[in-house]
Amino acid sequence: MRHRQKRHARAAAAVAVVALLAAVGGCANDASDGVTTLNFFQFKGEALEDFNQIIAEFEAENPDIRVVQNQVADADTVIRTLLVKDKAPDVITLNASGNFGRLAQAGVFYDFSNEPVLDTINPAVQGILKDLGTYKDEVNGLGYVNNANGIIYNQEIFAQQGLKVPETWDELIAVCDKLKAAGITPFYGTLADSWTGLPSFNALGAYPAENGFFDSMRKEGKDLSADSKVSFQKDFATTLDQQATLFSYMQDGYRGKTYDDGNAAFANGEAAMLLQGIWALSPIKAVNPDIKAGIFPYPATDNPDDRVLVSGVDVAVTMPKNGPHTAEALRFVNYLFDKGVIEKFAASQNMVPSVKGAQLSDDPALQSVKPYFDDGRIAGFIDHQVPPSIPLAAIDQQFLFDGNAKAALATLDSEWRKVAARTIPVTGE
């Protein structure tokens, strides 16, 4: 069944490529009527109507430009095919994962270094993109909207129990103990879906990953060992210990529950907290529109001032290096980053806008993470720095099943060495 699904996915991607190539070719062959047609490649199905509205408003203000939106499901595969065939769309959105970083490193994207729009964007957001990879010293993408990976909590349960948002690790554990003593499940676990262990791994691992951990790992490469300057075995033992501690406060049977189970259970008040990010708020509110939920960063340190919020650039905007309609494409990009435009889009998508001074929606969860964006206390997802051939989710899940941290960390180091021996330098996902 799984193999058939993969074949279907590849076939769908191939069809998407053909359709998009046809669309790009059609744009290039438009009759000369004084109107420039831009091909707009975007990957978020749920953002289709939002972008349609943006395009309509842009075209009304710019009658000499027509924008054709092509929404593609398997964006990473399709964009690679288009770039190889020299059919790059005029304006591109991608999720800012390691795949985006690898493409940027290949030198296929435009350099925004000297564009005024760059000065309007939160530098901390741009820092996350830079860490993923760039071509030389260029700026190859612009952060548009961002998610937040933290601990979602039920504000009403916290208020009823007289609990404050914890700011240190000891305070977090004290909150868990008080909830447990009151007969309330602290966290709802969902390890039937292996990836649901990664939000906590990413958030807790952001602390040892500070100060260039993965840059040092790439330098160690195939020579990495437990005795190296850095390694998972040397630097991530506390991370796994903290993760195991949090999972000790889960409900019975959490190993057999799925992501959807967790969202529904949290929405119905069956647990006080959920180890997820703001992407879970929409399905939670679909079950309980009236729930009052906030988010706080994992307080993995003893000093509240050292807290960081893990965030990913959910949508990055870029352009091809030498596109045929650079000037017109930049006009559309600049419009996307208009404060009013990005505010409306971010509110609709339940995300944090990247433009400095842009207002967030009044959703309590988004308002609770605003100070971390304002102060630049954000860090990227560390699993984006791990090569995709390393089965990080499965390794972490196995650790959370058997508690063998030593084996998990040794496996991560071993897998890193294998990838480094095959592909140098090691790149992130």
C-alpha positions in Angstrom: 0.0 0.0 0.0 2.8 2.4 1.0 4.6 1.7 -2.3 1.5 2.3 -4.3 0.9 5.6 -2.5 4.5 6.7 -3.4 4.0 5.8 -7.0 0.8 7.8 -7.1 2.5 10.7 -5.5 5.3 10.6 -8.0 2.8 10.3 -10.9 0.9 13.3 -9.5 4.1 15.3 -9.3 4.9 14.4 -12.9 1.5 15.6 -14.0 2.0 18.8 -12.1 5.3 19.4 -13.7 3.9 18.9 -17.2 1.0 21.2 -16.4 3.2 23.9 -14.9 5.7 23.7 -17.8 2.7 24.2 -20.2 1.6 27.2 -18.1 5.1 28.7 -18.1 5.4 28.2 -21.8 2.0 29.7 -22.4 3.0 32.8 -20.4 6.2 33.2 -22.4 4.2 33.0 -25.7 1.5 35.6 -24.8 0.7 38.1 -27.5 2.4 41.4 -27.1 -0.3 43.7 -25.7 1.7 45.7 -23.2 0.9 43.3 -20.4 3.6 41.2 -18.8 2.4 37.8 -17.5 4.1 36.5 -14.3 4.0 32.9 -13.4 3.5 32.6 -9.6 4.5 29.3 -8.1 3.1 28.6 -4.7 2.9 25.5 -2.6 0.2 26.0 0.0 -3.2 24.6 -1.0 -4.8 26.3 2.0 -3.5 29.7 0.8 -4.9 29.4 -2.7 -7.9 31.8 -2.2 -5.8 34.2 -0.1 -3.3 34.6 -2.9 -6.1 34.9 -5.5 -7.4 37.9 -3.5 -3.9 39.4 -3.3 -3.4 38.9 -7.0 -6.7 40.5 -7.9 -5.9 43.6 -5.8 -2.3 43.8 -7.2 -3.5 43.6 -10.8 -6.1 46.3 -10.1 -3.2 48.6 -9.1 -0.8 47.3 -11.8 -2.8 46.9 -15.0 0.3 46.2 -17.0 1.0 43.0 -15.1 -1.0 39.8 -15.1 -0.2 37.2 -12.4 -1.0 33.5 -13.0 -1.0 31.4 -9.8 0.1 27.8 -10.0 -0.5 26.0 -6.8 1.5 22.7 -6.7 1.3 20.0 -4.0 4.7 18.4 -4.3 6.5 21.7 -4.6 10.0 20.5 -3.8 10.0 18.0 -6.6 8.3 20.2 -9.1 10.5 23.3 -8.5 13.7 21.2 -9.0 12.3 19.9 -12.3 11.5 23.4 -13.5 14.9 24.7 -12.5 16.7 21.9 -14.3 14.6 22.5 -17.4 15.4 26.3 -17.2 11.7 27.0 -16.8 11.8 28.7 -13.4 8.6 30.6 -12.5 8.9 34.4 -12.1 8.0 34.4 -8.4 8.3 31.4 -6.1 7.1 30.5 -2.7 8.5 27.5 -0.8 8.5 26.2 2.7 11.9 27.2 4.2 13.2 23.7 4.9 16.6 22.3 4.2 15.5 21.7 0.6 15.2 25.5 0.2 18.7 25.9 1.6 20.2 23.4 -0.8 18.6 25.1 -3.8 19.8 28.5 -2.5 23.4 27.1 -2.2 23.2 26.0 -5.8 23.0 29.6 -6.8 19.6 29.4 -8.7 17.8 32.1 -6.8 17.9 35.9 -7.0 20.1 38.0 -4.7 17.9 40.4 -2.7 20.8 41.9 -0.9 20.3 45.4 -2.4 16.5 45.4 -2.5 14.8 47.9 -0.2 12.2 45.3 0.8 14.9 43.4 2.7 15.1 46.3 5.2 11.4 45.8 6.1 11.8 42.2 7.3 12.6 41.0 10.8 16.4 40.3 10.8 15.9 37.3 13.1 13.6 35.7 10.4 16.2 36.3 7.8 18.8 34.8 10.1 16.8 31.5 10.0 16.8 31.5 6.2 20.6 32.2 6.2 21.3 29.3 8.5 19.5 27.0 6.0 22.0 27.9 3.2 22.8 30.7 0.8 24.9 31.1 -2.4 28.1 32.8 -1.2 27.0 35.9 0.8 23.8 36.5 -1.1 20.3 36.8 0.3 18.4 34.3 -1.7 15.0 34.4 -0.2 12.7 36.6 1.9 10.8 35.3 5.0 7.1 35.9 4.6 5.1 34.3 7.4 6.3 32.2 10.3 5.1 29.5 12.6 6.0 28.9 16.2 6.9 25.6 17.9 6.1 25.7 21.6 4.0 24.2 24.3 0.3 24.9 23.7 -1.6 25.3 26.9 -5.2 25.6 28.0 -5.5 29.0 29.5 -8.7 28.2 31.4 -7.2 25.1 33.1 -4.1 27.1 34.1 -6.3 29.9 35.5 -8.5 27.4 37.4 -5.4 25.8 38.9 -3.8 29.1 39.7 -0.8 28.3 37.5 1.4 30.8 35.7 3.3 30.2 32.5 6.6 28.6 33.5 9.8 30.5 32.7 12.4 27.9 33.8 12.7 24.2 33.6 12.1 23.7 37.3 8.9 25.8 37.0 7.7 23.7 34.1 8.2 20.5 36.1 6.4 22.0 39.1 3.5 22.9 36.8 3.3 19.3 35.6 3.4 18.0 39.2 0.6 20.3 40.3 -1.6 19.3 37.4 -1.0 15.6 38.1 -1.8 16.0 41.7 -5.1 17.7 40.7 -6.0 14.7 38.6 -5.3 16.6 35.3 -3.2 15.0 32.6 -0.3 17.5 31.9 0.4 16.5 28.3 -1.4 14.5 25.6 1.0 12.3 23.7 0.6 11.1 20.2 3.5 8.8 19.4 1.6 6.6 16.9 2.7 9.3 14.5 6.5 9.2 14.9 7.0 12.8 13.7 5.1 14.1 16.7 8.1 13.5 18.9 10.1 16.1 16.8 8.4 19.3 18.0 9.8 18.7 21.5 13.1 17.5 20.2 13.5 20.6 18.0 12.5 23.0 20.8 14.7 21.4 23.5 17.5 20.8 21.1 17.6 24.4 20.0 19.6 25.2 23.1 22.6 23.0 22.6 22.4 23.8 18.9 23.1 27.4 19.5 26.5 28.9 18.6 27.2 26.9 15.5 26.7 23.3 16.6 25.7 22.1 13.1 28.4 24.1 11.4 30.9 22.3 13.6 29.1 18.9 12.9 29.5 19.5 9.2 33.2 20.2 9.6 33.7 17.0 11.6 31.9 15.1 8.8 33.0 11.5 8.4 35.5 11.9 11.2 32.7 12.5 13.8 33.0 10.5 17.0 32.1 10.7 20.6 35.5 12.3 21.2 35.0 15.1 18.6 34.7 18.7 19.6 30.9 18.3 19.1 28.6 15.3 18.6 25.1 14.3 19.4 26.5 12.0 22.1 28.4 14.9 23.7 25.9 17.7 23.3 22.4 16.3 23.2 22.3 14.1 26.3 20.4 16.7 28.3 18.0 17.3 25.4 16.9 13.6 25.4 16.8 13.5 29.2 14.4 16.5 29.2 12.3 15.1 26.5 11.9 11.8 28.3 10.9 13.7 31.4 8.1 15.5 29.6 6.9 12.3 28.1 6.6 10.8 31.6 3.7 13.2 32.1 1.7 11.8 29.2 -1.7 10.0 29.4 -1.8 6.2 29.5 -1.6 4.7 26.1 0.0 7.7 24.4 2.1 5.4 22.2 -1.0 4.4 20.3 -2.6 7.9 19.8 -2.2 10.0 16.6 -1.8 13.7 15.9 -5.5 14.0 15.2 -6.3 12.2 18.4 -4.2 14.7 20.3 -5.8 17.7 18.8 -9.3 16.5 19.5 -8.4 15.5 23.1 -6.7 18.8 23.9 -9.7 20.7 22.3 -12.0 18.7 24.7 -10.0 19.5 27.8 -8.5 16.1 28.3 -5.0 17.5 28.9 -3.6 20.8 30.0 -0.8 21.0 27.4 0.2 19.8 24.0 3.8 19.5 22.6 2.9 21.0 19.2 3.0 24.4 17.4 0.6 27.0 16.1 -0.1 24.7 13.1 -2.2 22.6 15.5 -4.5 25.5 16.5 -6.7 25.3 13.4 -7.6 21.6 13.8 -8.0 22.2 17.6 -10.4 25.1 17.0 -12.3 23.0 14.4 -13.2 20.8 17.3 -13.7 23.5 19.9 -13.9 27.0 18.5 -14.2 28.5 22.0 -11.1 27.1 23.5 -8.7 29.6 24.9 -5.2 28.4 24.1 -1.8 30.1 24.4 1.8 29.0 23.5 5.0 29.4 25.5 8.5 28.5 24.5 10.1 25.4 26.1 11.8 26.8 29.2 14.8 24.4 29.0 17.1 26.6 31.0 17.4 27.9 34.6 17.5 31.6 33.4 14.3 33.0 31.9 16.3 35.5 29.8 17.8 32.5 27.9 14.5 31.3 26.6 14.2 31.0 22.8 11.2 30.3 20.6 11.7 27.8 17.8 10.2 29.1 14.6 10.1 28.0 11.0 9.7 30.3 8.0 6.4 28.7 6.8 6.5 30.7 3.5 9.6 32.1 1.9 9.4 34.2 -1.2 12.1 34.1 -3.9 12.7 34.6 -7.6 15.0 33.0 -10.2 18.5 34.3 -10.6 18.1 35.6 -14.1 14.4 35.7 -14.8 13.0 37.3 -17.9 10.7 39.6 -15.9 12.8 40.7 -13.0 11.5 44.2 -12.7 7.8 43.2 -12.8 8.4 40.3 -10.5 10.0 42.6 -7.9 6.9 44.8 -8.1 4.7 41.8 -7.2 7.1 40.8 -4.4 7.1 44.3 -3.0 3.3 44.2 -3.0 3.3 40.9 -1.1 5.4 42.5 1.6 3.1 45.6 2.0 2.2 45.7 5.6 -1.5 45.6 5.1 -1.3 42.8 2.6 0.9 40.6 4.8 -1.1 41.3 7.9 -4.3 40.1 6.2 -2.6 37.0 4.8 -0.9 36.1 8.1 -4.1 36.4 10.1 -6.0 34.2 7.6 -3.2 31.5 7.8 -2.8 31.8 11.6 0.9 32.8 11.2 3.3 35.5 12.3 4.1 38.1 9.6 7.8 38.8 9.0 7.5 42.5 8.2 8.7 44.7 11.1 5.8 46.5 12.8 3.1 44.3 11.1 0.2 43.6 13.5 -0.7 40.0 14.5 -4.2 38.8 14.8 -5.8 39.0 18.2 -5.5 35.2 18.6 -4.2 34.6 22.2 -1.7 32.0 21.0 -0.2 34.4 18.4 -0.1 37.3 20.8 1.7 35.1 23.4 4.6 34.5 20.9 4.8 38.1 19.6 7.4 39.3 22.2 9.9 36.6 21.0 9.7 37.8 17.4 9.9 41.4 18.4 13.0 40.8 20.5 14.6 38.4 17.9 14.6 35.6 20.4 13.8 32.9 17.8 15.7 29.9 16.4 15.1 27.7 13.5 14.1 24.0 13.5 17.1 21.9 14.0 15.7 18.9 12.1 16.2 21.1 9.0 19.9 20.9 9.6 19.8 17.1 9.7 20.3 15.3 6.4 17.0 13.8 5.1 18.5 10.3 4.8 18.9 10.2 8.6 15.6 8.8 10.0 15.5 11.3 12.9 11.8 10.9 13.7 12.1 7.1 13.9 15.3 7.3 16.1 13.7 9.7 18.4 10.5 7.7 18.6 12.4 4.6 19.4 14.2 6.4 22.2 10.9 7.6 23.6 9.7 4.0 23.5 12.7 2.3 25.1 14.4 5.2 27.0 17.9 4.2 25.7 19.4 7.7 25.1 22.9 6.3 24.7 21.9 4.1 21.8 19.8 6.9 20.2 22.6 9.5 20.3 25.2 6.9 19.1 22.9 6.1 16.2 22.6 9.7 15.2 26.3 10.2 15.2 26.8 7.0 13.2 24.2 8.0 10.6 25.8 11.5 10.3 29.1 9.9 9.6 27.6 7.7 6.9 26.0 10.6 5.1 29.2 12.7 5.4 31.2 9.8 3.8 28.7 9.7 0.8 28.1 13.4 0.4 30.5 16.1 1.4 29.7 18.6 2.7 26.8 17.3 4.7 23.7 19.5 4.1 20.5 20.0 6.1 17.1 18.8 5.1 
